Amino acid sequence: MSFAKLENLTAAPELKTGAQRFLSQLKTQKHYSTHTESNYYRQILRLLKFLQERDVVRWDQVKPIHLRQLSAFYHRKGLSPRSIALMLSACRSLFQFLIRDLELPSNPAKGVKAPKFDRKLPKTIDVDQVNALLEGIDEGDDIGVRDKAVAELFYSSGMRLAELVRLNIEDIDWSDRTVRVTGKGNKTRYVPVGGYALEAIREWLKIRGVWLGPDENQALFISQRNGRLSPRSIQQRLAHWGKMVGMNGRLHPHKFRHSCATHLLESSGDLRAVQELLGHADLSTTQVYTHLDFQQLARVYDKAHPRAGKKKSPSKKES
């Protein structure tokens, strides 16, 4: 990660050095994705600029009032409550690191809350649309076979884009019908893989062997240039197939993840199992899918229950 913008700041050396050490360990120790690293970088830059303008030169000078002022400052500037929550989360992680690194006495960001915001429900694809999409991917050429395996695995496992990109052939356990996934914070979990996905992967591996030749690249999904398939390439290929089958809206990897979780929860009602599958550290993160399930229930109720509609007001004649 380049620290050019951070280095150009006129903030105090101690602040810049501490921020650099924190950001560096996101990759070397936490193994965060490039996207996550960039998000943290942007948030820490905001904090440093704010502290610089208030003549704060040491980390132990930062108090909870500074973080509350930071939140209020960006709220007035029009930053969304969701983005402010992300910024404060990054600050909490930074100060937690500095407690260990510089022996700070406490975390000044702890307990500082962002403005309230309505949590957006994940966008999903219904079962019929998923089936139409997966059956609509043209397997007439080698790329189509690979893309079919990618899409089937996304929907079968509910894994994140970065997790699928990291997969190696050895991560698949064919006898157990599971795949070893390395998730956020370099945590490993094992998730089941369905028969359709395993069959699609088997067909892809036949082509992969021809593409790769004697190369020892262990990546499960590769490009025609024999390198590991990039996140951007996967996003573009899925968007392409979404258009080809006439889907409304852009098809992206997280729609498969959300759809997998929602369809499992609708069928099983087992929130804990879905939490394990998705690799959520906190059950509250998974609970967003219960709201989706409730919405479906509400729609069915409104259509089916004989007294679900609003009571009609009596007309003037009736009164």
C-alpha positions as CSV (number, residue, x, y, z in Angstrom):
1,M,0.0,0.0,0.0
2,S,1.3,3.4,-0.9
3,F,1.3,6.0,1.9
4,A,1.8,9.0,-0.5
5,K,-1.2,11.0,0.7
6,L,-0.4,10.3,4.4
7,E,3.2,11.3,4.0
8,N,2.2,14.6,2.3
9,L,0.2,15.6,5.4
10,T,1.8,18.1,7.7
11,A,0.5,16.2,10.7
12,A,2.8,15.5,13.7
13,P,5.4,12.8,13.0
14,E,4.1,10.6,15.9
15,L,0.6,10.6,14.4
16,K,1.8,9.7,10.9
17,T,4.2,7.0,12.2
18,G,1.5,5.3,14.3
19,A,-1.0,5.4,11.5
20,Q,1.5,3.9,9.0
21,R,2.3,1.0,11.4
22,F,-1.4,0.4,11.9
23,L,-2.1,0.3,8.2
24,S,0.9,-1.9,7.4
25,Q,-0.2,-4.6,9.8
26,L,-3.6,-4.8,8.2
27,K,-2.0,-6.6,5.3
28,T,0.9,-8.4,7.0
29,Q,-1.0,-9.6,10.1
30,K,-4.7,-9.2,9.5
31,H,-4.5,-10.2,5.8
32,Y,-7.3,-7.8,4.9
33,S,-8.3,-7.4,1.2
34,T,-7.0,-4.5,-0.9
35,H,-10.5,-3.0,-0.8
36,T,-10.7,-3.1,3.0
37,E,-7.2,-1.7,3.3
38,S,-8.1,1.2,1.0
39,N,-11.3,1.9,3.1
40,Y,-9.2,2.0,6.3
41,Y,-6.6,4.3,4.7
42,R,-9.3,6.8,3.7
43,Q,-10.8,6.9,7.2
44,I,-7.4,7.3,8.9
45,L,-6.6,10.1,6.6
46,R,-9.8,11.9,7.7
47,L,-8.8,11.5,11.3
48,L,-5.3,12.8,10.8
49,K,-6.4,15.8,8.9
50,F,-8.9,16.6,11.6
51,L,-6.3,16.3,14.4
52,Q,-3.8,18.3,12.4
53,E,-6.2,21.2,12.2
54,R,-6.6,21.1,16.0
55,D,-2.9,21.1,16.7
56,V,-3.0,17.6,18.3
57,V,0.6,16.2,18.0
58,R,0.5,13.0,20.2
59,W,-1.8,10.1,20.2
60,D,-2.2,10.3,24.0
61,Q,-3.7,13.8,23.5
62,V,-6.7,12.4,21.6
63,K,-9.8,12.3,23.8
64,P,-13.4,11.1,23.2
65,I,-14.5,14.7,22.6
66,H,-12.2,14.8,19.6
67,L,-13.9,11.7,18.1
68,R,-17.4,13.1,18.8
69,Q,-16.3,16.4,17.1
70,L,-15.0,14.4,14.2
71,S,-18.3,12.6,13.8
72,A,-20.2,15.9,14.0
73,F,-17.9,17.7,11.6
74,Y,-18.4,15.1,8.8
75,H,-22.1,14.9,9.5
76,R,-22.4,18.6,8.9
77,K,-20.3,18.2,5.7
78,G,-23.0,15.7,4.4
79,L,-21.2,12.4,5.0
80,S,-23.8,9.7,5.4
81,P,-24.3,8.1,8.8
82,R,-23.2,4.8,7.4
83,S,-19.9,6.3,6.2
84,I,-19.4,8.0,9.6
85,A,-20.0,4.7,11.3
86,L,-17.3,3.1,9.1
87,M,-14.9,5.9,10.0
88,L,-15.5,5.5,13.7
89,S,-15.0,1.8,13.4
90,A,-11.6,2.3,11.7
91,C,-10.7,4.8,14.5
92,R,-11.6,2.2,17.2
93,S,-9.4,-0.4,15.4
94,L,-6.5,2.1,15.1
95,F,-6.6,3.0,18.8
96,Q,-6.9,-0.6,19.9
97,F,-3.6,-1.2,17.9
98,L,-2.0,1.9,19.5
99,I,-2.9,0.6,23.0
100,R,-0.6,-2.3,22.3
101,D,1.9,-0.4,20.2
102,L,2.3,2.7,22.3
103,E,0.7,1.6,25.5
104,L,-2.0,4.1,25.3
105,P,-4.1,4.0,28.5
106,S,-7.5,3.7,26.8
107,N,-9.4,3.8,23.5
108,P,-10.9,7.3,23.1
109,A,-13.1,6.0,20.2
110,K,-14.8,3.4,22.3
111,G,-18.4,4.3,23.0
112,V,-18.5,7.2,20.5
113,K,-21.6,6.5,18.4
114,A,-22.4,7.5,14.8
115,P,-25.7,9.2,13.8
116,K,-28.5,6.7,13.5
117,F,-29.2,5.4,10.1
118,D,-31.7,2.9,8.5
119,R,-29.9,-0.3,7.8
120,K,-30.3,-1.2,4.1
121,L,-31.5,-4.7,3.5
122,P,-29.3,-6.8,1.2
123,K,-30.5,-7.2,-2.4
124,T,-31.2,-10.8,-3.3
125,I,-32.3,-12.9,-6.3
126,D,-35.2,-15.2,-5.9
127,V,-34.7,-19.0,-6.5
128,D,-36.3,-19.0,-10.0
129,Q,-34.0,-16.2,-11.1
130,V,-30.9,-17.9,-9.7
131,N,-31.8,-21.1,-11.5
132,A,-32.4,-19.2,-14.7
133,L,-29.1,-17.5,-14.4
134,L,-27.1,-20.6,-13.6
135,E,-28.7,-22.5,-16.5
136,G,-28.3,-19.5,-18.8
137,I,-24.5,-19.4,-18.6
138,D,-23.2,-20.6,-21.9
139,E,-20.9,-23.5,-21.4
140,G,-20.1,-23.7,-25.1
141,D,-16.6,-22.2,-24.6
142,D,-14.0,-22.7,-22.0
143,I,-14.6,-19.3,-20.3
144,G,-18.3,-20.1,-19.9
145,V,-17.4,-23.4,-18.2
146,R,-15.1,-21.5,-15.7
147,D,-17.8,-18.8,-15.2
148,K,-20.4,-21.4,-14.5
149,A,-18.2,-23.0,-11.8
150,V,-17.6,-19.6,-10.2
151,A,-21.3,-18.7,-10.1
152,E,-22.3,-22.1,-8.8
153,L,-19.7,-22.0,-6.1
154,F,-20.8,-18.4,-5.0
155,Y,-24.4,-19.5,-4.7
156,S,-23.6,-22.8,-3.1
157,S,-21.2,-21.5,-0.4
158,G,-22.2,-17.9,0.2
159,M,-18.5,-16.9,0.3
160,R,-17.2,-13.4,-0.2
161,L,-15.5,-12.3,-3.5
162,A,-12.1,-12.0,-1.8
163,E,-12.5,-15.5,-0.3
164,L,-13.3,-17.1,-3.6
165,V,-10.3,-15.4,-5.3
166,R,-7.9,-16.8,-2.7
167,L,-9.1,-20.4,-3.2
168,N,-6.6,-23.1,-4.2
169,I,-7.3,-26.5,-5.6
170,E,-6.2,-28.1,-2.3
171,D,-8.9,-26.2,-0.4
172,I,-11.6,-28.5,-1.8
173,D,-12.3,-31.7,0.1
174,W,-14.1,-33.9,-2.4
175,S,-14.9,-36.6,0.0
176,D,-16.4,-34.3,2.6
177,R,-18.0,-32.0,-0.1
178,T,-16.5,-29.0,1.7
179,V,-14.2,-26.1,0.9
180,R,-11.7,-24.5,3.2
181,V,-12.2,-20.7,3.2
182,T,-9.9,-18.0,4.5
183,G,-12.0,-15.1,5.6
184,K,-11.6,-11.8,7.3
185,G,-8.8,-11.5,9.8
186,N,-7.2,-14.6,8.2
187,K,-9.8,-16.9,9.9
188,T,-10.4,-20.3,8.4
189,R,-13.8,-21.9,8.2
190,Y,-15.1,-25.0,6.3
191,V,-18.3,-24.6,4.3
192,P,-20.4,-27.3,2.5
193,V,-20.6,-27.3,-1.3
194,G,-23.5,-28.6,-3.2
195,G,-23.5,-31.2,-5.9
196,Y,-24.2,-28.8,-8.8
197,A,-21.2,-26.7,-7.7
198,L,-18.9,-29.6,-7.4
199,E,-19.9,-31.0,-10.8
200,A,-19.3,-27.5,-12.4
201,I,-15.9,-27.3,-10.7
202,R,-14.9,-30.8,-12.0
203,E,-15.8,-29.7,-15.6
204,W,-13.7,-26.5,-15.1
205,L,-10.7,-28.4,-13.8
206,K,-10.5,-30.4,-17.0
207,I,-10.1,-27.1,-18.9
208,R,-7.9,-25.5,-16.3
209,G,-5.3,-28.3,-16.7
210,V,-5.2,-27.6,-20.5
211,W,-4.8,-23.8,-19.9
212,L,-2.2,-24.2,-17.3
213,G,0.0,-26.9,-18.7
214,P,3.1,-27.6,-16.5
215,D,2.7,-24.4,-14.5
216,E,2.5,-25.0,-10.8
217,N,0.0,-22.2,-10.0
218,Q,-2.4,-23.7,-7.4
219,A,-5.2,-21.1,-7.8
220,L,-8.5,-22.7,-8.3
221,F,-9.7,-20.1,-10.8
222,I,-7.3,-18.7,-13.3
223,S,-7.4,-16.4,-16.4
224,Q,-6.4,-17.4,-19.9
225,R,-3.0,-15.9,-19.0
226,N,-2.6,-18.5,-16.3
227,G,-2.7,-16.0,-13.4
228,R,-5.1,-16.1,-10.5
229,L,-8.4,-14.7,-11.6
230,S,-8.8,-11.1,-10.2
231,P,-11.7,-9.7,-8.3
232,R,-12.4,-7.2,-11.0
233,S,-12.5,-9.9,-13.7
234,I,-15.0,-11.9,-11.7
235,Q,-17.2,-8.9,-11.2
236,Q,-17.1,-8.1,-14.9
237,R,-17.9,-11.7,-15.9
238,L,-20.9,-12.0,-13.6
239,A,-22.2,-8.6,-14.8
240,H,-21.9,-9.9,-18.3
241,W,-24.0,-13.0,-17.6
242,G,-26.5,-11.0,-15.7
243,K,-27.1,-8.9,-18.8
244,M,-27.2,-12.0,-21.1
245,V,-30.0,-13.6,-19.2
246,G,-31.9,-10.3,-18.9
247,M,-31.6,-9.7,-15.1
248,N,-32.8,-6.4,-13.7
249,G,-30.0,-4.5,-12.1
250,R,-26.3,-5.4,-12.1
251,L,-25.3,-8.9,-11.0
252,H,-22.4,-8.8,-8.5
253,P,-20.9,-11.5,-6.2
254,H,-22.6,-10.3,-3.0
255,K,-26.0,-10.9,-4.6
256,F,-25.1,-14.6,-4.6
257,R,-24.0,-14.4,-1.0
258,H,-27.1,-12.6,0.1
259,S,-29.4,-15.0,-1.9
260,C,-27.6,-18.1,-0.5
261,A,-28.1,-16.9,3.1
262,T,-31.7,-15.8,2.5
263,H,-32.8,-19.0,0.8
264,L,-31.2,-21.1,3.5
265,L,-32.8,-19.1,6.3
266,E,-36.2,-19.3,4.6
267,S,-36.0,-23.1,4.4
268,S,-34.3,-23.9,7.7
269,G,-34.8,-21.0,10.1
270,D,-31.4,-21.8,11.5
271,L,-29.7,-18.4,12.1
272,R,-26.7,-19.9,13.8
273,A,-26.0,-22.2,10.9
274,V,-26.2,-19.3,8.4
275,Q,-23.8,-17.3,10.6
276,E,-21.3,-20.1,10.5
277,L,-21.6,-20.4,6.7
278,L,-21.1,-16.7,6.1
279,G,-18.3,-16.4,8.6
280,H,-19.9,-13.6,10.6
281,A,-18.2,-12.9,13.9
282,D,-21.3,-11.3,15.3
283,L,-24.8,-12.9,15.1
284,S,-26.3,-9.4,14.8
285,T,-24.7,-9.1,11.4
286,T,-26.5,-12.3,10.2
287,Q,-29.8,-11.1,11.7
288,V,-30.4,-8.7,8.8
289,Y,-31.6,-11.8,6.9
290,T,-34.4,-12.3,9.4
291,H,-35.7,-8.9,8.3
292,L,-35.8,-10.2,4.7
293,D,-37.6,-13.3,5.8
294,F,-40.1,-11.2,7.7
295,Q,-40.7,-9.0,4.6
296,Q,-41.6,-12.1,2.6
297,L,-43.9,-13.3,5.4
298,A,-45.6,-9.9,5.5
299,R,-46.2,-10.0,1.7
300,V,-47.7,-13.4,1.9
301,Y,-49.9,-12.4,4.9
302,D,-51.1,-9.3,3.1
303,K,-52.2,-11.3,0.1
304,A,-53.6,-14.3,1.8
305,H,-55.2,-13.3,5.1
306,P,-58.9,-12.4,4.7
307,R,-58.6,-9.6,7.2
308,A,-55.1,-8.3,6.4
309,G,-56.3,-5.3,4.5
310,K,-57.0,-1.9,6.1
311,K,-60.4,-1.5,7.6
312,K,-62.6,0.6,5.3
313,S,-63.9,3.9,6.8
314,P,-67.7,4.0,6.8
315,S,-69.2,6.2,4.0
316,K,-71.3,9.2,4.9
317,K,-74.4,7.3,3.9
318,E,-73.5,4.4,6.3
319,S,-73.0,6.9,9.1
